[in-house]
Amino acid sequence: MPLNIYVTIKTTLRCNLACKYCYGRDNHAAGSEMTDVEVKRATDFTAEYAKTVGARSVTFCWHGGEPLLMADRLLSLIDHANAACSARGIKASHGTQTNATLLIPSTYGLIRKHFGGYVGVSLDLYSPYRTYPGGRTSTDVAVGNIDRALSAGLQCGAINLITKDNLGRVADIYDFYKQRKMNVRLARVFPISADDAMQSPMYVSDEEFAAALIEYFDLWTSDPQPAYNTDIVKLVADLLLGSPSICLREAECHKRYLALSPGGDIFSCAEFDTPDAVIGNFLTQSPTEFARSDARERLAACAPLPGKCRECRYLPTCNGSCLRERYVLGYPYRCLSNRLYWDHVVAWLEDRGCSLYMLRGKSPAEKREIIDRIFKKQ
């Protein structure tokens, strides 16, 4: 078992938005919310589970729905989580992901106290799919809140969706985040099933998405004062080291990640949300019973690594891509776009005298020297 486990607490599945692309748009438990007692049970369960499996630390992600709907309650609930972990010798840290429409001054105290002054936000700049239930777009409200939070000294990072509406605005997206010194990860809409209709302009093809990633990368590498972007730096390191830095590419993510939902259901991660993917229940099982269960392995067995992945040069970095993609769709959804994008990044590295996985076996000092040299030549 890894020394750190990452646990998403889905305190509420309620949301003040009705984004058309949300992976929870078909959520069977939409509208449910944990009581304070359930949240405390969830964090007690997590702390005891971490102790049972020998983990030394837990990263809690406070999620939803929209977690800031519960901002007033989270202050004391996270205090309880910290105490539960501390009593068992477990280090706890916390993060959150919000749609930013409720990122207002009354939440800043929570963010400073428990989230280190940092909050993750989700946006789809220059696209019309991030809407209130009545259909009004929310982007202007979110951007205004983000700018006020930054002015108040908070830090924000973003996941920004690429759709057919903003494919031609990659340079504008780059400038938006550069001006605000915000890290951003570009993403695309994920189908909720293999039958999900993909004719909507909110979907982009593998080739279109790869082109957007490449354009962003080229803007970054050609910029004398490049935008702050740890995702690009981590990807470069992953391709040099042959190891993944994000959950989407971990070989055994189901062993390190959990998501606890209203009603007690436990999932392998926050993006699993259907009854067939439940792997336990924190209200009816003890942490020891859950730890001994083979439910996670049975889930992973339903989404085996495709044979063609074993022949791919990116296997050490990718590991067959996201488990949920393989489980829901039967294949790694990001595969082609990743390969097209990574081929471009590797060619860029080769122009700098580097090669795929060249840092394997190097000392920490050698790794740092080579990485510094790469980025000095940028």
Secondary structure by P-SEA (a helix, b strand, c coil): cccbbbbbcccccccccccccccccccccccccccaaaaaaaaaaaaaaaaaacccbbbbbbcccccccccccaaaaaaaaaaaaaaacbbbbbccccccccccccaaaaaacccccbbbbbbbccccccccccccccaaaaaaaaaaaaaabbbbbbbbbbcccccccaaaaaaaaaaacbbbbbbccccccccccccccccccaaaaaaaaaaaaaaaaacccccccaaaaaaaaaaaacccccccccccccccbbbbccccccccccccccccccccccccccaaaaaacaaaaaaaaaccccccccccccccccccccaaaaaacccccaaaaaaaaaaaaaaaaaaacccccccccccaaaaaaaaaaaaaac
